[in-house]
Amino acid sequence: MKITTQHTIITLIQTFIMGSIDAFTFQNFNGSFVSAQTGNLVVFAYELASKGWTTAYVRVPVLLGFLLGAFFLKNIVIPSRKIDPLVLLCFPSA
């Protein structure tokens, strides 16, 4: 794939939007990221190592929700139709 200015602009816009959403949810929802599961895993590991299970357990439902959603989406088989990538961008939990 040839990288064009249009691809670069779209990538920058998506990065800004997801960064803004992550910043909002991190501040307002007990330090959880909505789009960065790697960040959630890092925060979980940090809290587990430094503060123990009594603080880190709060992160488990977020990680389990992501894993379940990824598992179900991966295993949905629709042989007669393909999922359009734009649909996945609009509805990431679809």
N, C-alpha and C positions, 0 to 999 in steps of 0.2 A: 504494500500500500504506500503510495506516495503521500508524504505529509504536505498538506497545503495550508494556506493561511486560514481557510475556513475551518479545517480540523483543529488548528491551534486555538482559534477564537472559541469554538465550541467547547474544547477541553478546558480553557481558562474560565469560561462561564460556569461550567459544571463544577469545577474545583471551587470557585467562589461560593456557589450556592450551597454545596455540601459542607464546606468549611463554616459558613454562616449557620447552617442548621446544627452542625456539631457544637459550635460555640454556644448557641442558645440552649440546646439540650444539656450540655455539660454544666452550665450555670444553673439551670432551673430544674433539672431532674436528677439530683443526687450524684452528679459527676459521671453520668453515663453518656456515651456517644451513640448517636443514632445510625450513623453511616460508616463508622470506623470500628469494625469488630476487633482489629488488631489493637487499637487503643484501649478498648474495653478489657481485652486479655492482659495487656500490660498493667492497667490500673488494678485489675483483680490480683495479679501476681505480686505487685508492689504491696497492696494492702494485706495480702495473705502473709507475706514475708515480714512486713514491718508491724502490722497491727493485729495479726491473727485472724482466725476464722470468724470471730464475732463481728468484725467489720467487713470482711471480704465476702461473706455469704450474700450480701445485697446484690452483687454483680452476677451471681449465678443465673437468675431468671432471664436476664438480658442475653447472656451467652447461649442458654438453652433455647430461647426463642429463635435466635438466629440459626442455630444448628437444625432445629426442627423445620423451620421455613426452608432452609437450603435443601434439606433431605427431601421434603415433600415436593418441592419444585423440580428437583433433579429426577425424581421417580415418577412424575406425571408423564404418562405416555399418551400422546395424541398423534396417532400415525397419519391421519389425513391432513393435518395442518401444522405448520411451523409457527412458533411464537415470534412475532415481530420484535426486534430489539428495542424499538421505541416504546412498545407496551411495557417491557421490563424496566425502562427508565422511568416511565410514569407511575408504574405500580411495582416497586421493588419486591414486595412480599407476594406478588402473584405467582 
